[in-house]
Amino acid sequence: MTLRQQIAVVARLDFAEVLRSRWLVFCLVVHTILAAMFVLVGLRESGVIGFTGMGRALMSWSHALLFVLPLLALSATGQVVNSARDDGSLELLLSNPVSRSGFFVGTSLVRVLALVVPLLIAMPVMALFGAFAFEQDLPWDFLLRCMAVSTALLLCFVALGLCVSTLVRNQAKALMLTILIWAAGVAFIDFGLVGLMLQWDLPPSAVFALAMLNPVECARLALLSAAQPELSTFGPVGFFIANKVGSTGLLLLGILWPLLLGITAWVWSLAAFRRRDLV
């Protein structure tokens, strides 16, 4: 079989597993619950509280996704390879005319689509529903920015999850490592930067450079700069970012850096998977 046929075969098998585990339904339910909390409830109460409805609701929803999407991606991929290795399905599949590259690429494509497609369906559908139901203007530019940044973040953490699954054979250790990666991305790095700023008087450029190592922080700034271009919330650091980088630069950084990090992790994972023993 050609590599393309091998990828198609593996993709069909893995997609059947995704359907059996109802992962697509779970992702849609998660996105629907988040949308109902921020879009529907937020728009209904916007007239009482006094803020602009749709833009503010989409902003809150997208920031909640920054915490949820990495966890979904790591959960979906953190035990794909090591689980197949432990239950013998990987050895059985590769005993057929399927190469290691075909298995890895096919599995990666299915996991990416299983995570990205529900997001790209839920965001415009719920935004359109909120706009028509509550007669709000739909900020298409911000919605497209949210979809692009969220997709790049998902691709990054899918690759990180596959990297953990490939390099760590013990499933329990792989699970703990994925939790640590998620915690470091959404919480620990921010606390570490605050500690550094309190301990040493770091210049804004150094704080920005350290923060940008975290793909979640890149995505957060890319979204926040759309609603608050001056980034006054961050004080001197925000003033530095707004003047030196700008909203367009932050958008490119929020998309390109997670993609670059994800591609690097995925290529490393593929090379390690092709090189290591099956058992």
Helices and strands as residue ranges (DSSP letters): H 3-20, H 23-35, I 36-40, H 41-49, H 53-77, H 80-86, H 89-94, H 100-134, H 140-167, H 171-183, I 184-188, H 189-199, H 204-212, H 215-227, G 232-234, H 236-244, H 246-275
